[in-house]
Amino acid sequence: MTWLAIALTGLGVGDLVRSSGRPPSRVVGHVVTPAVILVLGLLAGMRTWADWVALLLAAAAGAAWAELSRKTQMTGRRALAPLAVFAVLVVGLLGFSGAASHPDGPLATWLRWADLPGRAPRDAAHVLLLMGLVLFNLATANVIVRLVLLTIGALRPSDVTNANAAAAAAAVAAGQSPPPSSAQPADRLKGGRLLGPMERLVILGLGLAGEFGAAGLVIAAKGLLRFPEIQAAARSADPAAAGTYNGGPAGIDDVTEYFLVGSFVSWLIALGSLALTV
């Protein structure tokens, strides 16, 4: 899985850079993903023509993922396009992974030299895979969850939220009261962008340690901890707004849908990552 590990690392680094939210970072993020994939291929000692064909295709797919996912998050349209690019990338690299060279080169030399925690000797392929999965779950998985939520209409695109914020700021600057804007489900359940990566990494770490029961407790605990917030949303929700969210008021049904779909997609990503390490 050397090719996939390198590709996931590139995607994760690129999405981490883009997640800072600054316009220059978004542009740099488009370049970072293919650059990391190619540089890491050199450091991992990829040397055959098959290696470099696969990595060049992965770099192109990474650039396409960055642009398509950015557009979808801005406009809310064509969410299936970036998801399809990601699926084809993963399936393709897995399907032809038998042709990949075993990692060597400067990376393997450094791992033999460095006194890192854990058992020695450290296999470069295993280290690459773990690094790729950690970075993927930190950043890229958040993008995938958002794309799925945009697909079902449980999340507003950035263009809409930015326009609402700009209208409110302009009204305040003019000394007027801001125009009314209805909250979306994400406004009622705070911290998803931070809790999601933490939750996935905990599940991945516990699974790698063989503590599958403890990983299941983490999943159950999230529901228990979020339950009071969902109850509060139910008490404060307008009954006429229930189940009608499409840029309008978010009812309790919409908040529940947002929580369940986002959580299940996040858990599936974590469990899929764990399956790659078996």
N, C-alpha and C positions, 0 to 999 in steps of 0.2 A: 504493500500500500504506500510505497514511497511517493509515487506521483500524487496520490490523493492527499497525503500528509503535507506535501509542499504547497499544493493548491489551497488547502484549507488555511494554512499559515498565511499565504498571500491575501486571501479574502478577509481573514480576521484582522490583519494589520491595516488593510485598506479601509475596512469599515470602522475600525477604531479611530483612524485619522478623520474620517468623514463625520463621525459622531460628535466631534467637537462643536459643530454647528457654524463655524466661521466660513465665509465664502472661499477664502484661499484654501482652507483645509479640504473643502469639497473637490476643488480642482486637483489638489495634490493627491487626494485619495484615489482618483482615477488612474494616476500614474503609479502610485505606490504598489497597488496589487500586482500588476504584471512585472514591475521591477523586482519586488520581493521574490516572486516565483522564479524568475530567471537567475537572480543572484544566489538564492538558496539552492537552486539546481547546481550551480557551479561549486558552492561550498560542500554540497553533499556528494560531489564526485560523479555526477551524472555524465556519462561519456559516450553512450551509443546513440546512433541516429534515432532509434525508437524513443529514447529518453527525451531527446530535444524536440522531436515532433510533438510528443505528448505535452511537454512543458510549454511549447509555443502556443499550442491550441488552448492549454489551460490559461495562459496569460491573456489570450484574446477573449476567452470566455469570461475571465475575471474583469476585464475592462468593460465588456458588454453588461455584466451583472451590475457593476458600479453605476453605469449610466442608466440602464433600464430601471433599476430599483430606485434611483434618485428621482427619475421622472414620475414613477408611480406614486412615491410618497408625497410628491408635490401636487400632483393632479388627481390622484385616486383612480386613474384609468389604467387598463391593461396590466393588472397585477399578475396575471398568469404568465406574462412574457418573461420577467426576471426569474420567477419560480421555475419555469420550463428550462431556462438556461442553466440554472443551478442543478436541476435534476439530471439533465443531459451530461453535464460536467462530471457529476459524482458517478453516475452509472457508467459512463464511458471510461473514466479512469479506473474504476473497479473492474470493469469487464476485461480490460487489457492489461491489468496490473502484473500479470505473469511475465510480461516483457520488460518490466522495469529492472534496472540494475540495483544491486544492494548498495545502500549509502556507504560512501567511503570518503576519501579526500580530506580537506582541512577539518570538516566537522567531526569525522570519526577520530582523527588525530587529536583534536582538542578534547574530545570526550575521554579518550584513554589517558590524557595528561591531567585533566582537571580532577580535583578531589571533591566531587559532588556528593551530596547525600544519597543514600540508597545503596543497593547492591552493585558490586562491580564483578565482571565488566559490564558496561552499559552499552546495549545495542543501539547503534545510531538510528536504525529504522524505528525502533520503539520510541526513542526520545523524540524523533521528528513527528511521529503520530500523536504523541501526547501533547507536544507543543501546538500542533495544528488544531487538535480538538479543543484545547483550552482557549486559544485565541478565537476559534470559530464560535464557541459557546459564549464568549464574552461580548462579541459584537455582531457577527453575521447572523447568529440565531435570533437576536432582537429584530433585525431587519426582516427576517422570514416571518416572525410572528406578526409584525406590523403589516406586512403584505397580505397575510391571510385575513387579518381583521379588516383591512381596507376592501378586500374582495367581498366580504359578507356585509359590508356597510356598517361595521361596528366602530369605525374610527374615521375621523375627518382627515382629509388630505391637508398637507402643510399650507397650500395656497389659501384654503378657507380660514384656517386658524390664524395665519399671518394677516390676512385681510381684516379679520375681526379685531385683532390686536391693534392694527394700524388705525382703524376707525375709532376705537376706544381712546387711543393715545391722542388722536387729532381732536376729538371732542373735549378731552380734559384740557389740552393746551389752549383751546378756544374758550375755556371757562364754562363749557356745557356739560351736562350729564352724559356719560357714555351711552351709546345705543344698547338696547337689551340684546343679549346674546345667550342662547341656550347652551347649557353645559353638555358635553359629550360624556360617554361612560368613563373614559380615561380620566376625566376631571374628578369623578366621584371615588375612584380607586387609585390612590396616589402610589408612586414608587415602583410601578411595574418595570420600568426600564432598568432600575437598580436591582430589584428583588429577583427578576427573571434570571440574569446571569449568575447571581449568587446561588440561587436555587439549583440551576443546572450544574454548576461546578460542584456543589455539595453532593448531588445525586451521582455525578460522574466519579468523584473521589471515593464516596462510600462504596459504589459498585466495584471500583478497582480494588478496594480493600476487601471485597467479598462480603460486605455488610449490606446485603440486599434488603433485609428487614428494616434496617435503619433508614435506608433510602426511601422505603415505603412510608415510614413515619414522617419524613420530611414532606412528602406529598400530602399526607393526611393533615399535617400541621398547618399547611398553607390554607386549606379550606377552613379550618377552625379559626385561624387568625383573621381571615378576611370576612368571616361570617358577620361580625358586628358591623363592619362597614356596609355590607350589603343590606343588613337590617336597617341601618340608618338611612340608606338610600331609599329603602322601601317606605319608611315613615315620612320622608321629605318629598317623595315623588308626587307629581301631579297625576291623579288617576287617569285623566284624559290623555296623558302622554305615554302611558304604558304600552310598550311594544311598537311605537311609532317612529323610532329614531332613524332618520335618514338626513342628518343635518339639522333636524328639529330637536325638540326637547327629548331628553333621554329618560325613559321610564325604567321601572325596576326590572322589567323583562329584558331590556337592552343592556342594563348593567350586568345582569346575571349571564346573558349571552356573551358579553365581552369577557367576563371573568372566566367562564367555562372554556370557551374556544381558545382564548389566549393561554390559559393554563395547560390545556391538553396538548396544544401544539408545542409548547415549551417542554412539557414532559416527554413527548414523543421524540423531540430533538435530542434531549439528554439521554434517553434510552437507546436511540439510534447511535449516538456517539459511543455509548458504552458497548454496544454490539460490535463496533468496529475494533475494539481492543481485545475481543475474545480470541 
